[in-house]
Amino acid sequence: MSEAILIAIIAGACSVLGQWLISREREARLDERLKGVERRLDQHNNYAEKIGDIQRDIGILATEIKNMKEAS
């Protein structure tokens, strides 16, 4: 096998290995970012549920205040 072909094979193998390593690192960073977004989304959903409960409670309180005013 000629020297040029051997060098080309080694260079190609190194290139493939390098791209694989870069891809793996990029995927790890994207996974970490996705986990962060999921945490923020979970927090947001908890706030949305709490706001729904607060709105329901405000409606109940408004009705009770109205009933108290009518009773007096």
N, C-alpha and C positions, 0 to 999 in steps of 0.2 A: 504494500500500500504506500502511496507516495506521501511525502511529508505534508503537502498542502491539504490533502484529503483528511489526514489525521487531525490537523489543526482545525479544519472546518468542523469536523465532528465534535471535537472538544469544545469549540466555541459555541456551537449550536446547543450542546448539552448544558453548558453554563448559562446560556441565555434562557433556556427553558426553565432551569432550576431557579434562576433569578426572578423570572416572571411569576413562578409559582409562589415563591417566598413573598414577593410584593403583594400578590393577590391575597394570600393568607392574612397578611398584616392588615390590608385594607378591609377585609371581611371582618376581622376582629374589631376594628375601630367602628365599622358600621353597626355591628351587633351592640357595642357599648352605647352608641348614640341612640339606637332603637330602644334599648332598655331605659335610657333617660327619658325619652319621649313617652314611653309607656307609664313610667312613674308619674310624670306630670299629668298625663291623661287620667290616671287613677285618682289623683288629687282633685282634678277638675270635676270628675264624675261625683266624687264625694261631696264637693261643694254644691253641685247641681241638686243632689238628693236633699241636702240640708236646706237649700233655698225652697224646695217644694214643701218640705215640712214646715218651714217658717211661714210660708204663704198660707198653708192650711190653718196654722195656729192663729195667724192674724185674722183670717176669716171668722174663726170661732170667737175670738175676742171681740171683733166688731159686732157680731150677732149678740153676744152676751151684753155688751155695752148698750146696744139698741134696746134689748129687752129690759135692762135696768132703767133706762130713761123712760120707757113706756110705762113701767110699773110705778114710777114715782109721780 
